[in-house]
């Protein structure tokens, strides 16, 4: 993701040299200036705030806050634009109710949405407010096909609100 200053933020899905340790790829966050100069700490990047093995999810909100998901740690984390963790040391984990987190987006209205492919549920932070976070589509059954939202292993998200014509018939 590219922030308002043109800096690139990267969720390091693994720590260099740790590829052989398939059970624990515990990378952090990297930030690079527009000219490629590293702005994050060497080797580990930014860490803390419950980030433990980022998933393939990272988004920036309108305040340039960084929201990575954690595949290994079963959390969502929040960092300010300087790389300081804003989330608690255990991240946002909804009292242990999250599975291995992956996709996450920030909508133009400021909402944060994330997916949990293991438990087939959604996480929503209205207006990017971590104190108002909620779990949606929780399956109370052991049968994965009884998910109330008909989700089965969601991995990524897309916001189509900027393209209102999608899904509408052409008027030619």
N, C-alpha and C positions, 0 to 999 in steps of 0.2 A: 504494500500500500504506500502511496505517496502522500505526505502531509502538506499543509498549506505553505510550508517553506521550501518544498521541493525535495525534502529528505525522504529516503526510502526506508520503510520499516519491514523487517523480515522475521518471520517465526522460524527459528532454526530447529527444524524437526529432529535433528540429531546433533550431537557434539562430535566434531571431527575426531576420528580415531575410535569412536564408539560404535561403528557400524556392526562389528562382530557381536555386540551385546544387544541382541534383538529385543530383549525384554526391557531395556532401559536406554532410550535415546533421549537424554535429558538436556537438550539445548535450551537456550534462552532467546532473547530478542536482540537482533542487530539493527542498528540505525546507521545509514550511510548518507553523507552530504551529497548534493547534486553532482559534485565532482568526483564522487566515489570514496572520499576520505571517511574512514570509520569514525563514528561519533559515540559508539557504545564501547564498553570495556572489552579489551582483548580476550580472546578464547571463549569465554562463557556468554558474553553479551549482557544485557540487562536481565536480572533474575529477581526472584522473590514474589510476593503477592500470590502465592499458590501456584505459580507457573512451574510445572514439572512435566517436561516432555510435551512441547506444543503439538497440537494437532495441525491439520491443514487449514486452520481457521485463524484469521487475523483481520481486524477492521479498525478503522479510525472514525471517531465521531466528529461532530462539528467543532469541538473544542480541541481537536488534535490529540485527544486521549486515545490510547492504544488498548484494544480489547483482544487479547489472544485466548484461544481455547487450549485446554490441556488434555491430551489424549491419555497420557500416563497418570496424571494426577486427578482426573475426573473433575475438573474445575473450569471456571472462567475467571480470568484475571483482568485487572485494570491498571494501567500505568499512565502517568501524566506525560506531557510532551518532552520532559527531560529524562524519561526512563525510570522515574521513581514509582515504585508500586503504591497504588492507592487501595487495592484490595487487601483484605486481611491476610496474614501469613498462610492460612489454609485456602485462600481464594474464595470465590463464591461457589459453594458446593451444595447448597440447599440441604444441609444436614446429612450429607452423604447420599443424596438421592440421584446424583448425576452419574452417568456412565462415561465412557471415553468420548470426550467432546471433539467435534470437528468443525463444520462450517459455522460462520458467524458474519452478520452484516449489520451496518448502521443504515437506517433509512433516512431519507431527506427530512422527515419529521423529527428525527433524533432518537427513535426507538432502536433498541438493540435486540436482535433475534439470533439465537444459536440452536444448533441441532445436536442431538445425542443419538448417534446411529445404533448404539448398543441397546438402549432402552426405548428407542423409537419415540422420543419425546422432544418437545420444543421448550426453549427458555426465552422469556420475554422480559426486557427491562424497559418499561414505559419511559419515554423521554430520556433514556440513558441513565436512569436513577437506580443505582444498585439496591437501595432500600425498598424499592417497589418491585423487585424481581419476582417472577412467577413461573411455575412449571405448568405446561399445557400438554394435553394429549397423553397423560400418564395412563398406562395400561395396568389396571389392578388385577388382571388375569394372567395366568402363566402362558396363555395362548397368544402368541404374537399377532395372530390375525384378528384379535378382538380389540385392537387399538381404536379408541374412540375417534381418532382423526384419520384412520385408514393409512397410517404411516407404517412403513416397514423398512428400517435401516436407513433413514434419511442421512445424507452426507453433506450436501451443500445447499445454499440458499441463493436466491436472486431477487432483486427488487425491481419490479417492472412498473412502478408508479410513475416514472419519468416518461414512459411511453404508453399513454392511455389508449392508443389505437390498437394495441395488441389484443387479440381475441375478438376483434370486431370485423365484420365483413367489409370489404372494400365497397365504396360508393361510386364506382366508375360508371 
